[in-house]
Amino acid sequence: MRVTLRLFASLRTGRFDEAEFELPPAATVGEALDAAGVPRLEAAIVFVDGRHADFDHPLAEGDSLGVFPPIGGG
């Protein structure tokens, strides 16, 4: 199945902004991050089709993932 992965903020450094990945059926968010080379510790906030998801969330054909690093400030 094909999914789109969008990286935001510092996750883009040395990587990509947006890319499509071919994954096996029933792959999870965590497996998509692994395939993209994004360490799970760097992925603090994940959305699948605009809804918050965890690493165990199963993906479907055409899903769109948005991945954000930990957010700091003050």
mmCIF file of the N, C-alpha and C atoms, coordinates in Angstrom:
data_MODEL
# 
_entry.id   MODEL 
# 
loop_
_atom_site.group_PDB 
_atom_site.id 
_atom_site.type_symbol 
_atom_site.label_atom_id 
_atom_site.label_alt_id 
_atom_site.label_comp_id 
_atom_site.label_asym_id 
_atom_site.label_entity_id 
_atom_site.label_seq_id 
_atom_site.pdbx_PDB_ins_code 
_atom_site.Cartn_x 
_atom_site.Cartn_y 
_atom_site.Cartn_z 
_atom_site.occupancy 
_atom_site.B_iso_or_equiv 
_atom_site.pdbx_formal_charge 
_atom_site.auth_seq_id 
_atom_site.auth_comp_id 
_atom_site.auth_asym_id 
_atom_site.auth_atom_id 
_atom_site.pdbx_PDB_model_num 
ATOM 1   N N  . MET A 1 1  ? 0.847  -1.178 0.000  1.00 0.00 ? 1  MET A N  1 
ATOM 2   C CA . MET A 1 1  ? 0.000  0.000  0.000  1.00 0.00 ? 1  MET A CA 1 
ATOM 3   C C  . MET A 1 1  ? 0.887  1.234  0.000  1.00 0.00 ? 1  MET A C  1 
ATOM 4   N N  . ARG A 1 2  ? 0.368  2.308  -0.541 1.00 0.00 ? 2  ARG A N  1 
ATOM 5   C CA . ARG A 1 2  ? 1.133  3.552  -0.641 1.00 0.00 ? 2  ARG A CA 1 
ATOM 6   C C  . ARG A 1 2  ? 0.578  4.566  0.358  1.00 0.00 ? 2  ARG A C  1 
ATOM 7   N N  . VAL A 1 3  ? 1.503  5.190  1.129  1.00 0.00 ? 3  VAL A N  1 
ATOM 8   C CA . VAL A 1 3  ? 1.137  6.244  2.074  1.00 0.00 ? 3  VAL A CA 1 
ATOM 9   C C  . VAL A 1 3  ? 2.053  7.444  1.840  1.00 0.00 ? 3  VAL A C  1 
ATOM 10  N N  . THR A 1 4  ? 1.591  8.618  2.243  1.00 0.00 ? 4  THR A N  1 
ATOM 11  C CA . THR A 1 4  ? 2.373  9.843  2.143  1.00 0.00 ? 4  THR A CA 1 
ATOM 12  C C  . THR A 1 4  ? 2.821  10.251 3.538  1.00 0.00 ? 4  THR A C  1 
ATOM 13  N N  . LEU A 1 5  ? 4.087  10.579 3.662  1.00 0.00 ? 5  LEU A N  1 
ATOM 14  C CA . LEU A 1 5  ? 4.654  10.992 4.937  1.00 0.00 ? 5  LEU A CA 1 
ATOM 15  C C  . LEU A 1 5  ? 5.169  12.407 4.807  1.00 0.00 ? 5  LEU A C  1 
ATOM 16  N N  . ARG A 1 6  ? 4.684  13.300 5.687  1.00 0.00 ? 6  ARG A N  1 
ATOM 17  C CA . ARG A 1 6  ? 5.127  14.698 5.712  1.00 0.00 ? 6  ARG A CA 1 
ATOM 18  C C  . ARG A 1 6  ? 5.851  14.947 7.032  1.00 0.00 ? 6  ARG A C  1 
ATOM 19  N N  . LEU A 1 7  ? 7.041  15.493 6.931  1.00 0.00 ? 7  LEU A N  1 
ATOM 20  C CA . LEU A 1 7  ? 7.823  15.832 8.112  1.00 0.00 ? 7  LEU A CA 1 
ATOM 21  C C  . LEU A 1 7  ? 7.765  17.330 8.336  1.00 0.00 ? 7  LEU A C  1 
ATOM 22  N N  . PHE A 1 8  ? 7.788  17.731 9.595  1.00 0.00 ? 8  PHE A N  1 
ATOM 23  C CA . PHE A 1 8  ? 7.699  19.141 9.951  1.00 0.00 ? 8  PHE A CA 1 
ATOM 24  C C  . PHE A 1 8  ? 8.858  19.549 10.853 1.00 0.00 ? 8  PHE A C  1 
ATOM 25  N N  . ALA A 1 9  ? 9.150  20.845 10.816 1.00 0.00 ? 9  ALA A N  1 
ATOM 26  C CA . ALA A 1 9  ? 10.150 21.494 11.667 1.00 0.00 ? 9  ALA A CA 1 
ATOM 27  C C  . ALA A 1 9  ? 11.508 20.799 11.533 1.00 0.00 ? 9  ALA A C  1 
ATOM 28  N N  . SER A 1 10 ? 12.167 20.518 12.640 1.00 0.00 ? 10 SER A N  1 
ATOM 29  C CA . SER A 1 10 ? 13.530 19.977 12.606 1.00 0.00 ? 10 SER A CA 1 
ATOM 30  C C  . SER A 1 10 ? 13.612 18.576 12.018 1.00 0.00 ? 10 SER A C  1 
ATOM 31  N N  . LEU A 1 11 ? 12.512 17.863 11.912 1.00 0.00 ? 11 LEU A N  1 
ATOM 32  C CA . LEU A 1 11 ? 12.556 16.528 11.310 1.00 0.00 ? 11 LEU A CA 1 
ATOM 33  C C  . LEU A 1 11 ? 12.932 16.590 9.833  1.00 0.00 ? 11 LEU A C  1 
ATOM 34  N N  . ARG A 1 12 ? 12.734 17.736 9.199  1.00 0.00 ? 12 ARG A N  1 
ATOM 35  C CA . ARG A 1 12 ? 13.067 17.890 7.779  1.00 0.00 ? 12 ARG A CA 1 
ATOM 36  C C  . ARG A 1 12 ? 14.565 18.022 7.545  1.00 0.00 ? 12 ARG A C  1 
ATOM 37  N N  . THR A 1 13 ? 15.309 18.420 8.547  1.00 0.00 ? 13 THR A N  1 
ATOM 38  C CA . THR A 1 13 ? 16.738 18.667 8.389  1.00 0.00 ? 13 THR A CA 1 
ATOM 39  C C  . THR A 1 13 ? 17.449 17.392 7.958  1.00 0.00 ? 13 THR A C  1 
ATOM 40  N N  . GLY A 1 14 ? 18.040 17.442 6.766  1.00 0.00 ? 14 GLY A N  1 
ATOM 41  C CA . GLY A 1 14 ? 18.765 16.301 6.242  1.00 0.00 ? 14 GLY A CA 1 
ATOM 42  C C  . GLY A 1 14 ? 17.881 15.181 5.720  1.00 0.00 ? 14 GLY A C  1 
ATOM 43  N N  . ARG A 1 15 ? 16.562 15.427 5.693  1.00 0.00 ? 15 ARG A N  1 
ATOM 44  C CA . ARG A 1 15 ? 15.625 14.419 5.209  1.00 0.00 ? 15 ARG A CA 1 
ATOM 45  C C  . ARG A 1 15 ? 14.811 15.018 4.075  1.00 0.00 ? 15 ARG A C  1 
ATOM 46  N N  . PHE A 1 16 ? 13.550 14.792 4.080  1.00 0.00 ? 16 PHE A N  1 
ATOM 47  C CA . PHE A 1 16 ? 12.632 15.254 3.040  1.00 0.00 ? 16 PHE A CA 1 
ATOM 48  C C  . PHE A 1 16 ? 11.500 16.017 3.685  1.00 0.00 ? 16 PHE A C  1 
ATOM 49  N N  . ASP A 1 17 ? 10.773 16.792 2.896  1.00 0.00 ? 17 ASP A N  1 
ATOM 50  C CA . ASP A 1 17 ? 9.574  17.469 3.394  1.00 0.00 ? 17 ASP A CA 1 
ATOM 51  C C  . ASP A 1 17 ? 8.367  16.538 3.290  1.00 0.00 ? 17 ASP A C  1 
ATOM 52  N N  . GLU A 1 18 ? 8.249  15.915 2.116  1.00 0.00 ? 18 GLU A N  1 
ATOM 53  C CA . GLU A 1 18 ? 7.126  15.021 1.857  1.00 0.00 ? 18 GLU A CA 1 
ATOM 54  C C  . GLU A 1 18 ? 7.591  13.916 0.922  1.00 0.00 ? 18 GLU A C  1 
ATOM 55  N N  . ALA A 1 19 ? 7.165  12.685 1.201  1.00 0.00 ? 19 ALA A N  1 
ATOM 56  C CA . ALA A 1 19 ? 7.529  11.556 0.347  1.00 0.00 ? 19 ALA A CA 1 
ATOM 57  C C  . ALA A 1 19 ? 6.450  10.486 0.425  1.00 0.00 ? 19 ALA A C  1 
ATOM 58  N N  . GLU A 1 20 ? 6.361  9.707  -0.640 1.00 0.00 ? 20 GLU A N  1 
ATOM 59  C CA . GLU A 1 20 ? 5.449  8.566  -0.657 1.00 0.00 ? 20 GLU A CA 1 
ATOM 60  C C  . GLU A 1 20 ? 6.250  7.299  -0.404 1.00 0.00 ? 20 GLU A C  1 
ATOM 61  N N  . PHE A 1 21 ? 5.645  6.382  0.357  1.00 0.00 ? 21 PHE A N  1 
ATOM 62  C CA . PHE A 1 21 ? 6.292  5.119  0.671  1.00 0.00 ? 21 PHE A CA 1 
ATOM 63  C C  . PHE A 1 21 ? 5.359  3.971  0.351  1.00 0.00 ? 21 PHE A C  1 
ATOM 64  N N  . GLU A 1 22 ? 5.938  2.900  -0.140 1.00 0.00 ? 22 GLU A N  1 
ATOM 65  C CA . GLU A 1 22 ? 5.202  1.669  -0.385 1.00 0.00 ? 22 GLU A CA 1 
ATOM 66  C C  . GLU A 1 22 ? 5.446  0.765  0.819  1.00 0.00 ? 22 GLU A C  1 
ATOM 67  N N  . LEU A 1 23 ? 4.367  0.394  1.510  1.00 0.00 ? 23 LEU A N  1 
ATOM 68  C CA . LEU A 1 23 ? 4.452  -0.423 2.717  1.00 0.00 ? 23 LEU A CA 1 
ATOM 69  C C  . LEU A 1 23 ? 3.620  -1.687 2.545  1.00 0.00 ? 23 LEU A C  1 
ATOM 70  N N  . PRO A 1 24 ? 3.933  -2.722 3.329  1.00 0.00 ? 24 PRO A N  1 
ATOM 71  C CA . PRO A 1 24 ? 3.110  -3.931 3.267  1.00 0.00 ? 24 PRO A CA 1 
ATOM 72  C C  . PRO A 1 24 ? 1.712  -3.661 3.824  1.00 0.00 ? 24 PRO A C  1 
ATOM 73  N N  . PRO A 1 25 ? 0.725  -4.441 3.428  1.00 0.00 ? 25 PRO A N  1 
ATOM 74  C CA . PRO A 1 25 ? -0.631 -4.274 3.977  1.00 0.00 ? 25 PRO A CA 1 
ATOM 75  C C  . PRO A 1 25 ? -0.605 -4.364 5.505  1.00 0.00 ? 25 PRO A C  1 
ATOM 76  N N  . ALA A 1 26 ? -1.450 -3.565 6.139  1.00 0.00 ? 26 ALA A N  1 
ATOM 77  C CA . ALA A 1 26 ? -1.589 -3.541 7.607  1.00 0.00 ? 26 ALA A CA 1 
ATOM 78  C C  . ALA A 1 26 ? -0.348 -3.023 8.323  1.00 0.00 ? 26 ALA A C  1 
ATOM 79  N N  . ALA A 1 27 ? 0.517  -2.282 7.623  1.00 0.00 ? 27 ALA A N  1 
ATOM 80  C CA . ALA A 1 27 ? 1.669  -1.667 8.284  1.00 0.00 ? 27 ALA A CA 1 
ATOM 81  C C  . ALA A 1 27 ? 1.169  -0.635 9.289  1.00 0.00 ? 27 ALA A C  1 
ATOM 82  N N  . THR A 1 28 ? 1.995  -0.334 10.261 1.00 0.00 ? 28 THR A N  1 
ATOM 83  C CA . THR A 1 28 ? 1.638  0.628  11.308 1.00 0.00 ? 28 THR A CA 1 
ATOM 84  C C  . THR A 1 28 ? 2.395  1.937  11.119 1.00 0.00 ? 28 THR A C  1 
ATOM 85  N N  . VAL A 1 29 ? 2.001  2.945  11.875 1.00 0.00 ? 29 VAL A N  1 
ATOM 86  C CA . VAL A 1 29 ? 2.703  4.227  11.865 1.00 0.00 ? 29 VAL A CA 1 
ATOM 87  C C  . VAL A 1 29 ? 4.179  4.022  12.194 1.00 0.00 ? 29 VAL A C  1 
ATOM 88  N N  . GLY A 1 30 ? 4.462  3.233  13.206 1.00 0.00 ? 30 GLY A N  1 
ATOM 89  C CA . GLY A 1 30 ? 5.845  2.969  13.594 1.00 0.00 ? 30 GLY A CA 1 
ATOM 90  C C  . GLY A 1 30 ? 6.648  2.344  12.467 1.00 0.00 ? 30 GLY A C  1 
ATOM 91  N N  . GLU A 1 31 ? 6.048  1.425  11.743 1.00 0.00 ? 31 GLU A N  1 
ATOM 92  C CA . GLU A 1 31 ? 6.732  0.783  10.624 1.00 0.00 ? 31 GLU A CA 1 
ATOM 93  C C  . GLU A 1 31 ? 6.973  1.776  9.491  1.00 0.00 ? 31 GLU A C  1 
ATOM 94  N N  . ALA A 1 32 ? 6.052  2.709  9.300  1.00 0.00 ? 32 ALA A N  1 
ATOM 95  C CA . ALA A 1 32 ? 6.246  3.750  8.288  1.00 0.00 ? 32 ALA A CA 1 
ATOM 96  C C  . ALA A 1 32 ? 7.423  4.647  8.675  1.00 0.00 ? 32 ALA A C  1 
ATOM 97  N N  . LEU A 1 33 ? 7.519  5.002  9.937  1.00 0.00 ? 33 LEU A N  1 
ATOM 98  C CA . LEU A 1 33 ? 8.647  5.822  10.391 1.00 0.00 ? 33 LEU A CA 1 
ATOM 99  C C  . LEU A 1 33 ? 9.953  5.073  10.206 1.00 0.00 ? 33 LEU A C  1 
ATOM 100 N N  . ASP A 1 34 ? 9.954  3.788  10.539 1.00 0.00 ? 34 ASP A N  1 
ATOM 101 C CA . ASP A 1 34 ? 11.157 2.973  10.359 1.00 0.00 ? 34 ASP A CA 1 
ATOM 102 C C  . ASP A 1 34 ? 11.572 2.951  8.890  1.00 0.00 ? 34 ASP A C  1 
ATOM 103 N N  . ALA A 1 35 ? 10.613 2.767  7.995  1.00 0.00 ? 35 ALA A N  1 
ATOM 104 C CA . ALA A 1 35 ? 10.897 2.712  6.557  1.00 0.00 ? 35 ALA A CA 1 
ATOM 105 C C  . ALA A 1 35 ? 11.465 4.037  6.055  1.00 0.00 ? 35 ALA A C  1 
ATOM 106 N N  . ALA A 1 36 ? 11.046 5.134  6.668  1.00 0.00 ? 36 ALA A N  1 
ATOM 107 C CA . ALA A 1 36 ? 11.501 6.465  6.256  1.00 0.00 ? 36 ALA A CA 1 
ATOM 108 C C  . ALA A 1 36 ? 12.806 6.867  6.934  1.00 0.00 ? 36 ALA A C  1 
ATOM 109 N N  . GLY A 1 37 ? 13.277 6.062  7.889  1.00 0.00 ? 37 GLY A N  1 
ATOM 110 C CA . GLY A 1 37 ? 14.508 6.394  8.597  1.00 0.00 ? 37 GLY A CA 1 
ATOM 111 C C  . GLY A 1 37 ? 14.339 7.481  9.632  1.00 0.00 ? 37 GLY A C  1 
ATOM 112 N N  . VAL A 1 38 ? 13.122 7.630  10.148 1.00 0.00 ? 38 VAL A N  1 
ATOM 113 C CA . VAL A 1 38 ? 12.848 8.629  11.187 1.00 0.00 ? 38 VAL A CA 1 
ATOM 114 C C  . VAL A 1 38 ? 12.805 7.920  12.531 1.00 0.00 ? 38 VAL A C  1 
ATOM 115 N N  . PRO A 1 39 ? 13.776 8.179  13.422 1.00 0.00 ? 39 PRO A N  1 
ATOM 116 C CA . PRO A 1 39 ? 13.773 7.528  14.728 1.00 0.00 ? 39 PRO A CA 1 
ATOM 117 C C  . PRO A 1 39 ? 12.487 7.853  15.506 1.00 0.00 ? 39 PRO A C  1 
ATOM 118 N N  . ARG A 1 40 ? 11.920 6.846  16.096 1.00 0.00 ? 40 ARG A N  1 
ATOM 119 C CA . ARG A 1 40 ? 10.659 7.032  16.828 1.00 0.00 ? 40 ARG A CA 1 
ATOM 120 C C  . ARG A 1 40 ? 10.797 8.022  17.976 1.00 0.00 ? 40 ARG A C  1 
ATOM 121 N N  . LEU A 1 41 ? 11.977 8.099  18.573 1.00 0.00 ? 41 LEU A N  1 
ATOM 122 C CA . LEU A 1 41 ? 12.185 9.059  19.668 1.00 0.00 ? 41 LEU A CA 1 
ATOM 123 C C  . LEU A 1 41 ? 12.095 10.505 19.193 1.00 0.00 ? 41 LEU A C  1 
ATOM 124 N N  . GLU A 1 42 ? 12.313 10.741 17.900 1.00 0.00 ? 42 GLU A N  1 
ATOM 125 C CA . GLU A 1 42 ? 12.241 12.093 17.355 1.00 0.00 ? 42 GLU A CA 1 
ATOM 126 C C  . GLU A 1 42 ? 10.833 12.463 16.905 1.00 0.00 ? 42 GLU A C  1 
ATOM 127 N N  . ALA A 1 43 ? 9.936  11.492 16.858 1.00 0.00 ? 43 ALA A N  1 
ATOM 128 C CA . ALA A 1 43 ? 8.561  11.723 16.401 1.00 0.00 ? 43 ALA A CA 1 
ATOM 129 C C  . ALA A 1 43 ? 7.649  11.847 17.617 1.00 0.00 ? 43 ALA A C  1 
ATOM 130 N N  . ALA A 1 44 ? 7.443  13.065 18.082 1.00 0.00 ? 44 ALA A N  1 
ATOM 131 C CA . ALA A 1 44 ? 6.659  13.284 19.293 1.00 0.00 ? 44 ALA A CA 1 
ATOM 132 C C  . ALA A 1 44 ? 5.162  13.327 19.019 1.00 0.00 ? 44 ALA A C  1 
ATOM 133 N N  . ILE A 1 45 ? 4.781  13.886 17.875 1.00 0.00 ? 45 ILE A N  1 
ATOM 134 C CA . ILE A 1 45 ? 3.360  14.043 17.542 1.00 0.00 ? 45 ILE A CA 1 
ATOM 135 C C  . ILE A 1 45 ? 3.141  13.491 16.138 1.00 0.00 ? 45 ILE A C  1 
ATOM 136 N N  . VAL A 1 46 ? 2.170  12.584 16.011 1.00 0.00 ? 46 VAL A N  1 
ATOM 137 C CA . VAL A 1 46 ? 1.873  11.975 14.714 1.00 0.00 ? 46 VAL A CA 1 
ATOM 138 C C  . VAL A 1 46 ? 0.383  12.096 14.430 1.00 0.00 ? 46 VAL A C  1 
ATOM 139 N N  . PHE A 1 47 ? 0.072  12.515 13.210 1.00 0.00 ? 47 PHE A N  1 
ATOM 140 C CA . PHE A 1 47 ? -1.310 12.578 12.747 1.00 0.00 ? 47 PHE A CA 1 
ATOM 141 C C  . PHE A 1 47 ? -1.467 11.668 11.538 1.00 0.00 ? 47 PHE A C  1 
ATOM 142 N N  . VAL A 1 48 ? -2.574 10.950 11.483 1.00 0.00 ? 48 VAL A N  1 
ATOM 143 C CA . VAL A 1 48 ? -2.941 10.169 10.301 1.00 0.00 ? 48 VAL A CA 1 
ATOM 144 C C  . VAL A 1 48 ? -4.239 10.762 9.783  1.00 0.00 ? 48 VAL A C  1 
ATOM 145 N N  . ASP A 1 49 ? -4.182 11.289 8.576  1.00 0.00 ? 49 ASP A N  1 
ATOM 146 C CA . ASP A 1 49 ? -5.330 11.952 7.972  1.00 0.00 ? 49 ASP A CA 1 
ATOM 147 C C  . ASP A 1 49 ? -5.945 12.998 8.905  1.00 0.00 ? 49 ASP A C  1 
ATOM 148 N N  . GLY A 1 50 ? -5.057 13.760 9.565  1.00 0.00 ? 50 GLY A N  1 
ATOM 149 C CA . GLY A 1 50 ? -5.497 14.859 10.417 1.00 0.00 ? 50 GLY A CA 1 
ATOM 150 C C  . GLY A 1 50 ? -5.938 14.483 11.819 1.00 0.00 ? 50 GLY A C  1 
ATOM 151 N N  . ARG A 1 51 ? -5.821 13.210 12.188 1.00 0.00 ? 51 ARG A N  1 
ATOM 152 C CA . ARG A 1 51 ? -6.221 12.775 13.536 1.00 0.00 ? 51 ARG A CA 1 
ATOM 153 C C  . ARG A 1 51 ? -5.017 12.196 14.257 1.00 0.00 ? 51 ARG A C  1 
ATOM 154 N N  . HIS A 1 52 ? -4.894 12.529 15.546 1.00 0.00 ? 52 HIS A N  1 
ATOM 155 C CA . HIS A 1 52 ? -3.767 12.051 16.341 1.00 0.00 ? 52 HIS A CA 1 
ATOM 156 C C  . HIS A 1 52 ? -3.714 10.525 16.333 1.00 0.00 ? 52 HIS A C  1 
ATOM 157 N N  . ALA A 1 53 ? -2.506 9.976  16.213 1.00 0.00 ? 53 ALA A N  1 
ATOM 158 C CA . ALA A 1 53 ? -2.337 8.523  16.185 1.00 0.00 ? 53 ALA A CA 1 
ATOM 159 C C  . ALA A 1 53 ? -1.059 8.146  16.930 1.00 0.00 ? 53 ALA A C  1 
ATOM 160 N N  . ASP A 1 54 ? -1.002 6.901  17.400 1.00 0.00 ? 54 ASP A N  1 
ATOM 161 C CA . ASP A 1 54 ? 0.209  6.404  18.045 1.00 0.00 ? 54 ASP A CA 1 
ATOM 162 C C  . ASP A 1 54 ? 0.950  5.478  17.083 1.00 0.00 ? 54 ASP A C  1 
ATOM 163 N N  . PHE A 1 55 ? 2.091  4.953  17.517 1.00 0.00 ? 55 PHE A N  1 
ATOM 164 C CA . PHE A 1 55 ? 2.934  4.140  16.648 1.00 0.00 ? 55 PHE A CA 1 
ATOM 165 C C  . PHE A 1 55 ? 2.278  2.818  16.242 1.00 0.00 ? 55 PHE A C  1 
ATOM 166 N N  . ASP A 1 56 ? 1.324  2.331  17.011 1.00 0.00 ? 56 ASP A N  1 
ATOM 167 C CA . ASP A 1 56 ? 0.662  1.057  16.715 1.00 0.00 ? 56 ASP A CA 1 
ATOM 168 C C  . ASP A 1 56 ? -0.547 1.208  15.794 1.00 0.00 ? 56 ASP A C  1 
ATOM 169 N N  . HIS A 1 57 ? -0.869 2.424  15.417 1.00 0.00 ? 57 HIS A N  1 
ATOM 170 C CA . HIS A 1 57 ? -2.045 2.672  14.577 1.00 0.00 ? 57 HIS A CA 1 
ATOM 171 C C  . HIS A 1 57 ? -1.860 2.014  13.203 1.00 0.00 ? 57 HIS A C  1 
ATOM 172 N N  . PRO A 1 58 ? -2.800 1.154  12.778 1.00 0.00 ? 58 PRO A N  1 
ATOM 173 C CA . PRO A 1 58 ? -2.682 0.535  11.455 1.00 0.00 ? 58 PRO A CA 1 
ATOM 174 C C  . PRO A 1 58 ? -3.001 1.535  10.350 1.00 0.00 ? 58 PRO A C  1 
ATOM 175 N N  . LEU A 1 59 ? -2.247 1.445  9.279  1.00 0.00 ? 59 LEU A N  1 
ATOM 176 C CA . LEU A 1 59 ? -2.431 2.349  8.144  1.00 0.00 ? 59 LEU A CA 1 
ATOM 177 C C  . LEU A 1 59 ? -3.244 1.682  7.041  1.00 0.00 ? 59 LEU A C  1 
ATOM 178 N N  . ALA A 1 60 ? -3.823 2.513  6.184  1.00 0.00 ? 60 ALA A N  1 
ATOM 179 C CA . ALA A 1 60 ? -4.592 2.031  5.038  1.00 0.00 ? 60 ALA A CA 1 
ATOM 180 C C  . ALA A 1 60 ? -4.069 2.715  3.779  1.00 0.00 ? 60 ALA A C  1 
ATOM 181 N N  . GLU A 1 61 ? -4.375 2.131  2.645  1.00 0.00 ? 61 GLU A N  1 
ATOM 182 C CA . GLU A 1 61 ? -3.978 2.687  1.354  1.00 0.00 ? 61 GLU A CA 1 
ATOM 183 C C  . GLU A 1 61 ? -4.378 4.162  1.261  1.00 0.00 ? 61 GLU A C  1 
ATOM 184 N N  . GLY A 1 62 ? -3.406 5.011  0.879  1.00 0.00 ? 62 GLY A N  1 
ATOM 185 C CA . GLY A 1 62 ? -3.683 6.421  0.671  1.00 0.00 ? 62 GLY A CA 1 
ATOM 186 C C  . GLY A 1 62 ? -3.626 7.291  1.910  1.00 0.00 ? 62 GLY A C  1 
ATOM 187 N N  . ASP A 1 63 ? -3.332 6.711  3.071  1.00 0.00 ? 63 ASP A N  1 
ATOM 188 C CA . ASP A 1 63 ? -3.249 7.525  4.291  1.00 0.00 ? 63 ASP A CA 1 
ATOM 189 C C  . ASP A 1 63 ? -2.140 8.558  4.165  1.00 0.00 ? 63 ASP A C  1 
ATOM 190 N N  . SER A 1 64 ? -2.322 9.658  4.871  1.00 0.00 ? 64 SER A N  1 
ATOM 191 C CA . SER A 1 64 ? -1.356 10.740 4.914  1.00 0.00 ? 64 SER A CA 1 
ATOM 192 C C  . SER A 1 64 ? -0.915 10.934 6.363  1.00 0.00 ? 64 SER A C  1 
ATOM 193 N N  . LEU A 1 65 ? 0.392  10.837 6.614  1.00 0.00 ? 65 LEU A N  1 
ATOM 194 C CA . LEU A 1 65 ? 0.933  11.000 7.961  1.00 0.00 ? 65 LEU A CA 1 
ATOM 195 C C  . LEU A 1 65 ? 1.626  12.341 8.068  1.00 0.00 ? 65 LEU A C  1 
ATOM 196 N N  . GLY A 1 66 ? 1.409  13.035 9.166  1.00 0.00 ? 66 GLY A N  1 
ATOM 197 C CA . GLY A 1 66 ? 2.137  14.246 9.508  1.00 0.00 ? 66 GLY A CA 1 
ATOM 198 C C  . GLY A 1 66 ? 2.909  13.971 10.781 1.00 0.00 ? 66 GLY A C  1 
ATOM 199 N N  . VAL A 1 67 ? 4.202  14.261 10.793 1.00 0.00 ? 67 VAL A N  1 
ATOM 200 C CA . VAL A 1 67 ? 5.058  13.928 11.929 1.00 0.00 ? 67 VAL A CA 1 
ATOM 201 C C  . VAL A 1 67 ? 5.785  15.174 12.401 1.00 0.00 ? 67 VAL A C  1 
ATOM 202 N N  . PHE A 1 68 ? 5.681  15.441 13.701 1.00 0.00 ? 68 PHE A N  1 
ATOM 203 C CA . PHE A 1 68 ? 6.282  16.615 14.324 1.00 0.00 ? 68 PHE A CA 1 
ATOM 204 C C  . PHE A 1 68 ? 7.264  16.191 15.412 1.00 0.00 ? 68 PHE A C  1 
ATOM 205 N N  . PRO A 1 69 ? 8.347  16.938 15.582 1.00 0.00 ? 69 PRO A N  1 
ATOM 206 C CA . PRO A 1 69 ? 9.279  16.670 16.679 1.00 0.00 ? 69 PRO A CA 1 
ATOM 207 C C  . PRO A 1 69 ? 8.718  17.211 17.988 1.00 0.00 ? 69 PRO A C  1 
ATOM 208 N N  . PRO A 1 70 ? 9.389  16.929 19.109 1.00 0.00 ? 70 PRO A N  1 
ATOM 209 C CA . PRO A 1 70 ? 8.967  17.559 20.361 1.00 0.00 ? 70 PRO A CA 1 
ATOM 210 C C  . PRO A 1 70 ? 8.972  19.075 20.212 1.00 0.00 ? 70 PRO A C  1 
ATOM 211 N N  . ILE A 1 71 ? 8.000  19.721 20.789 1.00 0.00 ? 71 ILE A N  1 
ATOM 212 C CA . ILE A 1 71 ? 7.859  21.166 20.664 1.00 0.00 ? 71 ILE A CA 1 
ATOM 213 C C  . ILE A 1 71 ? 8.291  21.817 21.970 1.00 0.00 ? 71 ILE A C  1 
ATOM 214 N N  . GLY A 1 72 ? 9.150  22.782 21.865 1.00 0.00 ? 72 GLY A N  1 
ATOM 215 C CA . GLY A 1 72 ? 9.605  23.492 23.057 1.00 0.00 ? 72 GLY A CA 1 
ATOM 216 C C  . GLY A 1 72 ? 9.430  24.987 22.852 1.00 0.00 ? 72 GLY A C  1 
ATOM 217 N N  . GLY A 1 73 ? 9.643  25.690 23.880 1.00 0.00 ? 73 GLY A N  1 
ATOM 218 C CA . GLY A 1 73 ? 9.542  27.144 23.781 1.00 0.00 ? 73 GLY A CA 1 
ATOM 219 C C  . GLY A 1 73 ? 9.235  27.719 25.140 1.00 0.00 ? 73 GLY A C  1 
ATOM 220 N N  . GLY A 1 74 ? 8.992  28.966 25.132 1.00 0.00 ? 74 GLY A N  1 
ATOM 221 C CA . GLY A 1 74 ? 8.681  29.500 26.420 1.00 0.00 ? 74 GLY A CA 1 
ATOM 222 C C  . GLY A 1 74 ? 8.679  30.975 26.481 1.00 0.00 ? 74 GLY A C  1 
# 
